[in-house]
Amino acid sequence: MIAMAERANSHSDPHASRTQPRTRDRDREEAAARIRHLLETEGEAVHAQASVSNVRRAQVYEETDDLEELRTKARAIKEDAIERLPELIETVREAVEANGGTVYVAEDAADANEYVANVVEDAGGESAGGTTEATSDATDATGASGPTVVKSKSMTTEEIDLNDTLEREGADVYETDLGEWVLQVADDTPSHIVGPAMHLSRAEIADLFTERFDPDEPFETAEELTRFARDYLGERIREADIGITGANFVVAESGTLTLITNEGNARKCAVTPDTHVTVAGVEKLLPTVRDLEPFVDLIAKSATGQPISQYVTLLTPPVESPTLDFASDEPIAELEDEDEDGDDREFHLVLLDNGRTAMREDDQLRETLYCIRCGACSNSCANFQSVGGHGFGGETYSGGIATGWEAGVHGQDSAAEFNDLCTGCSRCVDACPVKIDIPWINTVVRDRINRDAEPEAYDALVDGLTPNAETGGLDPGKRFFGNIGTVAKLGSATAPVSNWLADAGPVRDLLERTLGIDRRRDLPTFQRECLVDWFEKRGGEAASRRRADRAASRGDAADVDREAVLYPDVYTNYVDTDRGKAAVRTLEALGIPVRVPDLPESGRAPLSQGMVATADERASALYGAVAEDLDAGRDLVVIEPSDLAAFQREYERFLPERSFERLREHSYEVCEYVYGLLENGGDPTALSTSAALAESDDRGDRGDPIAYHSHCQQRTLGLEAPTTALLERCGYELRTSTAECCGMAGSFGYKREYYELSVDVGERLATEFEDAETVVASGTSCGDQLEGLLERDVPHPIEMIAPER
């Protein structure tokens, strides 16, 4: 119990130790220490449970033929409901009042708590006298017993700290969801929207219950724990004065509540006590009963990977709830008629605003209100899997969507505590049942936090090196990484001196203190000759056309009339030029003339730091630079998946619709593009794998083995399959990773406070591949992380198939 309390205190107040003036360096040190603590104490349990949910969700999603139709329909319903929210509030008020209930719209947490506390006080005063076991712990100053409250799991009541209010008023409050009750006993807080106690192992819970309840024999198995909880809480429910529930959805037209659970406790809390209070955010309103259909189907699939939850309860309270004798032949209707107390049942629907109206009016945060709180974004997030909601969360909410909720209901300061843990990998986008663009919400909030920051003295130095559209208060480390193209250009121009300096101890110490770049992370090695210069020195576009024509004359070319512009992303242009050269040679060998112009940065780097204005500027500059090529019918071929994701996803936020569509339709990931050429008649024997391919055909096997890891955003774009198909087509025996993320995520893995977390995530991937002779990765970050952990070269897939120089 003491250990549990210490753990709870370690995350209950993130500002608790801030008693002396802050520095960014000290903030980083404390953040790193806190993350290390969570990795050691909670990470293993969170990862185990989140991983199981991910596997189940992926399986059930795959088995759902109409999944995309359901997701699209669900999003459309939420969009409509939030648009019509004021109207729906009045509609549900009329419906509930017509049923005999009461609706109260609470402006904020204090308003909601006061209303519920008054209801509890009134209901407790009307209950039968005497002190039961359930109420014996709650007495007022005169010694009279207080009312007993049983609650089902509700993040909304967590948001307003309802339990604390009721207990201060003398009520005896019991959580009846197993996970929530475990946390109540432990004096802990939820770490997940759906699985609040997922950070605790079975053994820890058994020890906690054994110490707290002193059974005849120590608890050991899950069955023993569950049986005890069921019996203990069942008695409290039977004796309770008031039942408080949340609601997954509230139907406006009828006042119907939808309670979706796997334990059945919510329906018991709703119908057993004579007074039922539902506390729900106003965003839970849906117009009609028909609108429930896609949500009931999707919520269990996305939350726990079940085809449907164990209990789906629709109540239109106040409800008459006769106790049924299943051995009796008497019709249920007659039992209902005999329920003389039915007319005495009391129901209160408390609809909570608490910032939601402001979120609705905020074009960037509005999407947060579409959330159905399934927790799939948390489960899919590699960083969450390592630290759980006590690291990746604020005052109430956790995981990817938490940034929007915390900024909306608690303020940006709460979101700032964990916002940088979102790396923008976009894995949550495919997991979300209502297609919320969670990475964009995180980016927008990060941008707002940046703009509210106070500038420090050495910002001027970084500003001079990295000019951009941001304000002076931006963290120097973020400004540095957000302008990494300028840094890389300078590093390349001064190489090899720049590389020598970057490895010097005093320089690494300075980088760590001022920019937060962890000294343990290997830095990129800049090439003196960038890719653009190399291409021009070998003859430029004219030479490339001649090489493509020769391939056509040999019969190696694809049966297409295409030309390509290879996008020289920052890393390819200044650091890993080999992958760029390999891409050029591969395209030429298949008959495609190539241009490698000096193009602007994509804006991906500043976007990852929350520098939205700078990213916007660079998006416009990039489009302007390639517009002529698009007009000429050339294809934009991209090596770095994160840049392609910017072109095909984020640019929708920055460019006019027509411009965005043109760029999206004519931009391709390099392996996707090459695979398309082979599918259209390109000869794979023109590539360097021809010998391996021919040999594998003679042997009847699949050639040399390769372990391949796909970039996160490449998977979100649906482009892992073309790369695997290309490698197999070129004669390789392929093995892919089950780990979804490398943990590096661009600048994230360089930052001092996140280094251990980055490595923790990366080691899951590295462990899978440690026995592989050849490992390849599509993303810059993926390759860097694997090279550091495996201590070997990790090339891009295009390097495995490119013709020899």
N, C-alpha and C positions, 0 to 999 in steps of 0.2 A: 504493500500500500504506500509506503514511503517512497519507494522507487517510482511508482506511478505518479505520485504528487510532484516529485522532482521533475519528471518528464513533462507533466502538464505545465508546470511553472516555467520550464525552459522555453515554451513557445507562447505562453498566454499573453505576455506583454513584450513585444519586440523592442520597446524603448526602455525596459526596466533598468538596464545597466548604463544608460546614457546620462551620467551625472557630471561629466566633464566636457569641455569644448570638443566638438567633432572635427575630425579631418577625414578626407576621403581615404587616406591610407589606413586609418584606424577603423573606419567603417568596413573597408575590405577585409581587414584582419578578423573583425568580429563576425562578418558574414561567412567567411571561410570556416571559422571555428564552429559556427552553428550548423553549417552544412555537413561538416565532418561528423558532428554529434549525431545528426539525423541519419547519415549513412550507416553509422555504427549501430544505432539503437532501433531504427524503424525501417530502414531501407530493404532489408531482406524480406520482411513480412509483406510490405507493400508491393514489392516487385512480384513476389509469388502470386498474390491474389490478383493483381492487375493483369499479369500475363495470362492467367487462366481465363479471365473475362475477355481478353483480346482474342484468344484462340476461339472461344465459343462465339463471340460476336462475328468474327470473320467467317466461321462456318455457317452460322444461321443466316448471315447476310447473303452468302453465296447460294444458299438453298432457297432464298426468297426471289422468285422469278420477277415479281413486280416491285422490287425494292426501290428503284429510282423513281418509279411512278408514285409510290407511297411517300417517299421523301419530298418529292416536288409538291404533292398534294398537301402534305402536312405544313410545309413552309407557306404555301399560298393561304391556308386557313389562318395561320398565325399572323401573317401580314395583314390579312383582312381584319382579324380580331383586334389587333393593336391599333389599326387605323380607326376602328369604330369603338374604341374603348369607352369613351364617355357615354355613348349610347347603350353599350352593353351593361354598364354599371347600373343605369336606371332600369334596364330590362330585368336584370336579376333581382333588383330591389323589389320590383312589383311582384315577381314570381314568388320569392321567398315570403314576402309579407302576405301574399294570398294563401300560402300554405300554413300560415300561422307562426312563421319565424320572424327574426329581426335581422336587418342588414345594417352594419356600421362601417363606414369608410373612414379609416384611420389615416391621418395626415402623416404621422411619423411613428417611430418606435414608442415614444413616451405616451402618445395618444392611444395607441393600440393596447399597450400594457395597462394603462389606467382603466380602459373599458373592460378588458378581460378580468382584471382584478376585482372590479365591482361586480361582475357577473358571478365570479367564484365566491365572493363574500356573500352575495345574496343567496346563492344556491346552498352554500354551506350552512347558512343560518336557518334555512328551511328543512335541512336534512334531519333525520332522527337523532336524538341526543345520545350521549354515551360515547365512550372512547373505545374504538376497536384497535386491533393490532396495527391496522393500516394507518391509523391516525394518531397513534400514541406518541409519535415523535414530534408532533406539531401542536404546540399549545401556546395560547396567548398569555399575557401577563397575569391574568386571573386564574390560569390553570385550565381554562376551557379548551377543548380540542378544536383544532382548526379544520377546515374542509379538506377533503382528499381529492386530488386531481390525478387522473391517469391520462397519459399523452401517447399518441403515436408519433413516429418520426416525422419531423417537420423542420426543414432548414429555415423556413420563414420565422418560426418561433425562436430558432437559434439566432437569427439575424437581429431580433429585437430583445434578446436576453429575457424572454418571458419567464423562464423558470426562476431566475434570480428575483424578479419582481414579486412573483407569487409567494415564494418562500419568505421574503421579507415581510409580506403581509400575513404570514402565519399559516399558509397552506402547506400541505404535505404533498409533494409532487413526485410522481413516478413515471419515468419513461418506460414504455412497454415494448418498444422495438429492442430486440436482443442486443444489437450493437450499441444503440444509444444508452441502454441500461448499463452495459459494461462500462461505458465512459462515465456515466453518472456515479457509479460505484467507485470508479478510479479517480474521480474529480479531474477528468481529462476532457479534451475537446475533439470534435470530429476531424478526421483527416481526409474524408471523401464524402461527396454528396450522397452517394448511395450506400457505400460500405463505411460507415463512420468509424468503425474500430478496426479497419483493415491493417492498421499499423501494429496491431498487437497479435502475437502468436497465440495458439491454443494453450500452450504451456503457461504463458504469462497470465492469461485469463484464468486458468485453473488455479494458479498460485494466488491470484487476487481474490477469487471467490472463496478459496479455502481459508485465507486469512480473515476475510471480512465476515463470513457466515459460520465458520467453525463447524463444519459437518462432522459426523461420526467418523467418516473416512475421507481422506483428501480427494478432491475432484481430480480426475485424470482424463477421461475421454470426452469427446465432443458431445456424445449422447448423454452423459451424466450432467454436463453443464446445461445442455438444452432442456433436459427434463426438469432440473431444479428451477431454471428460469421460468419455464412454462407454469409450473405449479405455484411458485412464489408470486409471479405477476398476475396469474389468473385470479388468485385470491384478492389482490388489490383492485383488480378491475371489477370484480363482483361487489366489492364494498364501497366503491368510489362514489363521491357526490357529483363530480363533474368529469366529463370526458372531453379532451381537447384533441383535435386532429388538424392536420393540414389538408390539402387536397391536391391531387395531381392535376385535375381539371375541374372547372365549375361551369356547368351549362347555363347560360344566361336565360334562355327562353323558359326553363322549367325550375331553375334553382337546384338542379341535380348535381350532386358531388360524385366525383370518380376517385376511388381509393384503390391504388394498385400496389399490392404488397406480396411478399412471399411467406409471411408469418401469420396473417389473419388477425393480428392484434388491432389494427386500425378500425376494422368494422366493429370489434367488441367495444373499443373505447367510444365509438360513435353511438351505439345503440343500447349499451347496458346501463350507464348512469341516466338519470332523468334529465340532466342538462347536458347538452352537446354544444361545444363551441368549435367552429372551424376558423382557423386563421390562414388566409391565403393572400398572396400578392395579387394585385388587380390584373396582372398579366396572365393569370390562370384562367380567365374567362374565355369561353368559346361560345359562339352564337347558338348552335343547335346541338341536339343529341347526335344527329347524323355526323357532325364534325368530329366526334370522338373516334370514329372508326380507324383512321390511319394511326392515331396516337396510341391507342390501345394495342395495335399491332406492332408498332415500332418501339415503344418504350422498353419492353422487356428484352427485345432483341438487342437494342443498343446498350442497355444498362448491364445485363448479366448474360447475354447470349442465349436466352431462353426463347422458345417459340412464342410463349405467352406466360405471364406471371401466374403464380399459384392462385392468387385471389384478385379478382377484378370485381369491385363492389360499386354499384350505382345506388345512391341514396338520395331521396328527395325529402329532406327533413322539414319539420319534425316528423319522425317516423314512429309508428307503433311497432313495438318489438316483442311480441309474445314469445315466451320460452316454448320451443317445440318439443313434444314428446314423440320421437320417431317410432316408438312402438305402438302409438295410438293410431286408430283408423279415422279419427275425427278430422274433417277437412280443415285446412289452414284458415280458410275464410271464417269459419266459426270460432277458431281460436282467436283470431283478430277481434271478432265481435266481443269476445269475453274479456279483452284487455281494457279493463275499466280505467286504468291509469294512462291510457294512450293520450287522452286529451290534455293531460297535465305535463306532457313532455315539452321541454323548452329548447329552442335552437337559436343560436346566434352565429351569423356569418360576418366575420370581421375581414374586410377587404383592406389590405395594407398598400398605401402608396409609398411612403418612405423613399422618395427620390425617383420613383418609377415614371411619374408624369414628366419630370424633367428629362429622363432617359428617352421617353417616347418622342419628345420634341427635339432631341439631339440626333441629327442625321447619322452620326458615326456610332453612337451607343445604342440606338434604337433596336438594332438587330439582337442585342443581348436579351431583350424581352421575348424573343421567339424560343428561348431555351426551355426545354422540358425537364431539365435537371436529371439527366440519365447518367451523367458521369463518364460517358464514353470518351470525351476529350481528355479526361484525366488518365484513363486507362491506356490510351493510345500514346501518351506523352512519355518519352524515354526519361526525361528529367523528373517528372512526377513519380515514375516507377522507382526512382532511387531515393527520393526524399519525402514523398507523400505530401499531403496537404498541409502539414505543419511547417514545411519549407516552401511549398508551392501553393500558398494561400494567404488570405488576409484575415480580417476579424471573424468572418463567417465562411466565406466561399473559397473553394480550392480548385486547382486545375486550370486548364486553359481558359475556360469561360469566366473564371473568377475575376480576372482583371476588369471585365465589363461590369460585373455585379458589384465588386468592391468600389470601383470608381463611382458607380451610380448611387449606391445606397450608403456607403461609408466615407467616400471621398478619395481623391487621388493619393493622399498620403498612405492610406491603407494599401492601395494597389501598388504603390512604389516599392513596398517591402519585398515584392516577389516578381514584379512584372518582367524583369530581365531574364527570368528563368524560361520564359517562352522564347525559343530560338527561331520561331517562324518556319519550322520544318514542314508545316501544313499537313501532317499526318492526321490531325484532329478533324480536318475538313471532310475527309472521306468517312470518318467515324460518326460525325454529327448527324442525327436523324432528320434534322430540319435545315441542313446545309448552311449553317451559320459560318461566316468567314471569320473564325476566331482569331487567326493570326493578324488580320487587319485590325480588329478591335484592339488587340494587344499593342500593335504598332501605333495606333492613334493615341491611346492612353500614354504610351511611352513618349510620344512627341509632346503631349501636354505636360507631362512631368518634367521633361527636358526644359520646356519654356518657362516653367515656374521656378527653376533652380537658380540659386544665387551664384554669380560668377566668382571665380577665384583669381588670385593675382597672376598665375602663370597661364591663364587662358589666352592672354595676348600673344604669347609665343606660339601656341598651337594655332591660333587664329591666323597668324601670318603664314604659317606653313600650309594650312588647309583652309583656304577661303571657301565659304559656302553661304547658304541662305539662312543659317540658323542664328539664334540669339546668343549673347555672350555667356549665359549661364550654363550652357551645355557642358556636361562632364568632359574633360579633356580626352579621356580614353575613348569615349564615344565619338567625339569629333575626329580623333585620329583615325579610328577604324572606319568611320563613315566617309573619310576622304583617302582611303588606302590607295586609290589609283594615283593620286599625286605623290604619295610616299613611295609607291613602287616605281614610278617613273624616275624619281630622283635617285632611288636606290640602284636602279639599272644603269643610269647615266654615270654613276660614280663607282660601279662595281669594278674590281673586287674589293676596293677599299671599304665600301659600305658594309659588305658582308663581314669583313674582319672587325670593323668597329662594333657591329651589332653583337658579336660574340664576346667582346671584351667585358670582363667582370664589372668595371665601374659603369659601363653603359647599360648593362643589364640591370644593375642596381637602380640606376636613374629611371629606366623605363618602368621598372616595377613600382617605384615610389610615385612617379608623376602620372603615368598612364595606366598603371595596374596590370602590366604585361608580366605574367608569371615567369620567373627566371628559369623554371624547370622545363618550359616548353621550347622546343626547337623552333627557331625562326626561319622563314623562307630564305632561300639563297637566290639572290637576284642575278639574272644573266646580263652580261654586258651588251650582247646583241639581242634586241627584242625580236619577236616574231615578225612584226611588220617590216622591220629593216631586213631581216633574213629573206623574206619573200621578195622584196624589191631587188636585193642583190642577186638573187637567182634568176632574175629576168622579169619579175612581175607578172601582170596579167597576160602579156603576149607570150611569154615562155610557157605559162600554164596552159594556154590554149593549144600551143604546139604539142605539148605532152598529151593532152586530152585527145587531140586529133590522131596522134600515133596509136593510142589505145583503141580508138574506133577503127582504124585501119587494120589492126590485128584481130578485130572481132571481139575484144574484151569489153567494149562499152555497153552500157545499158541502152535499151531501145527507147530513149527519151531525149528530148531536146531541151536540156536544162543548163543553167549556169548558176554558180553558187558564190555567195559572199560569205566567207568564213569570219564569224565575229571574233575579234581578238580580245577576249575578256582579260581583265587585269592579270590574273594568275597565268593564263596561257601566254600572254604577250610578254610578261616580264620575268616570270619564274620558271614555269614548266613549259618551255617552248617546244620540247620534244613532242608533246601531244598535239600541238598545233601543226608542227611539221608533218607528223604522221597523218593527220586529217587531210592536209593538202595532198600528200602523195597518194592517199587512198582514193580521194575523189578524182584525181587526174587519171589514175589507173583504170577507173571505170568510165572514163570518157567525159568527165565534168570539168569544164574550165572554171578556175577559181580566182577570186579577188580577195585580198586581205588588206583592206584599207585601214587607215588609222581612225577608228571610230570612237565616239565618246563613251564614257562608262555607262553602264545600264541603269545605275541608281540603286542596284541591289544592296550595295554596302551601306549607304546612308539610310536606306529603308530599314535595314536590320537594327540600326541604332535609334530608330524613331525619328529620324531627320526627314520628315515628310516633305517639307518645302524643297529641300535639296534634291530629294528623289524625283519630285515633280519636275524640277528644272531639267534634270538629266534625262528624264523620259522624253521630254519635248525635244531636247537637243539630239538624242539618239534617233528619234523618228525622223527629224529633219535631215539627218545625215544619211539615212538609208532610203528615204522616200524615192529618190531618183532610181535606185536599184529596183525597188518594188515596182515602180512604173515600167521599168524595162523587163519585168517578168523574172528577175533573178530571185533565187531562194536564199534566205538568211539561215545559215547553218551554224549551230551553237554547240560548243563543247561543254561548257559549264551549266549543269541543270538549273542552278539557282538563277542564272541570268535568263534562261529560257522561261522559267516560271514567272519572272518579272514581266517578260514580253507577253506571255499568254494569260497572266492572271492580274497582277497588280497594275499594269498599264491601263486596265479598264478604268481605274480610278483617276488617271491623269490625262488621258488622251481623248479627243473627240471619238464618238462611237465608230465612225467610219474608219478613222485612222487606226484605232485599236484592232478592229476586225481585219483590216488588211495585213497588219503586222502579225497577228495571231495566225492567220491562214497561210502565211508565207514564211514562217519561221519553223525550224526543225532541229531536233536534237541530232547530233552527228551520227550516232549509231542507228537511230531510226531512219535517217536519210540514206545511209549506206545499205541498210537492209532493203529499203524500197528499191534501190538501184539493182540489187541482186534479184529481187522479185520481178524486175522488169528487164531481165535479160543480161544483166552484168555478169561477168565470168569470175567466180570466186578464185579460180586458179591464177588470176592476174595479181592476186594479193600474196603476201608473204607466207600465207598458210597453205599454199598450193601443195607443197611437198607433204605436209602433214595430212592434208585432205586426201591426196592420192594414196598415201600409205595406209590411212585408216580405211579407205575403200577396199584396198587389197587384203587387209587383215580382217575386215568385217567388223571392226569395232569403231569407237568414236574418237580416237586420237588422244592428244595430250590433255591431262586434267587441268582445269582452272577453277579456282574459288573466286566467285564474283559477288561484290556488294553493290547494290543499287542505291543511288542518292535518294533521300527522303522525298524531295520535291519531284524527282523523276518518277517516283512511284505514284505520287498524287496526280501527276499528269498522265498516268497510264503508260509510261514508256519503259518500264523494266522489261516487258515481254519482247519488244523488238531487239533489245541488246542481247538478251539471252538467245533469241532465235538466230541473230547474226553470228554469235560465237559458235553456236552449234552448227550452223551452216558452213562455217569455215573450218570445221573439223575438230573442235574442242569438246572434250567431255566436261560438262559444266556442273558445278555445285554452287548453289546460291545460299545466302545467309538467311537465317530465320530472324536474327536481330534486325529491328526496323531502323535503328539509328546508330551512327558511329559515335555520337556524343560530342564531336568537335564543333560542328555548326558554325563555321566561319570564325568570327572573332571570339565567340563564346568560350572556346577551349583555351584561348590565350589569357583570359582574364583571371587574375589572381584569386578572386573569391570563388570562382567556379571551376578551378583546375581539377580539384579532387572529384567533383561531380562529373565533369567531362570524362575523366579517366575511368571512373566507375562504370559509366554507360559504355565507353569504348571497350572495356575489358570483356564485356559480354560478347561483343562481336569478335574481338581478337581471339578469344578462347575457342570459338567455332573454327577459326582458320589457322590455328597455330601449327597444325600438322600438314597444312597444304603447301606444296612446293611453289606454286605460282598463285599469287593473289592479285586481283585487279579490282579497281573501284572507279565509278563514274564521276564522283564529285571530288573537288579539290580538298575539302575538309575531310572527307572519308579517307582519301589516300594519305593525307598528312597524319591523321590519327593512327591509322593502321601501320604506317611506316615507323612511327614512334614506338608503338606497343610491340610490334612484331620484329622490329630492328632489321628490316629488309625493304627493298624497293617495292612499291606498289604502283604499277603503271595504270594508265587509262586503257579501257578495252580497245580503243582505236589503235593503240600502239601494238597490240597483239596481232592485228590483221594488216597493218600497213606494209606496202612493198618496201624492200630494202632501199637504202639511199642510192 
